Amino acid sequence: MKTWQKFKNWIIALFIDEYELTIYFPDQVVEQQDGSKKIGFNPKTYTVRKLKKVTNTHFKFVTVNKNPVEIKTVDPVGYDIVKTK
């Protein structure tokens, strides 16, 4: 049974891609002594099965648990996409 499950997962992995999506949301704005401002970031990481829409302000994707997620931001945010499978 265990061998069958491994074989089934291998076949699924051939046809289905998996990604790691990291979105860097702004966290804190710290004012330095010289008057400049430094923005901190709070990264959120998602394991994604399907990417539907990816822009600087709008993300729409499906997680590996088949949960649809949509994130909209007012200000542009940074993001990284890494293909894991």
Buried (B, 14 or more C-beta within 10 A) or exposed (E): EEEEEEEEEEEEEEEEEBBBBEBBBBEEEEEEEEEEEEEEEEEEEBEBBBBEEBEEEEBBBBBBEEEEEEBEBEEEBEBEEEEEE
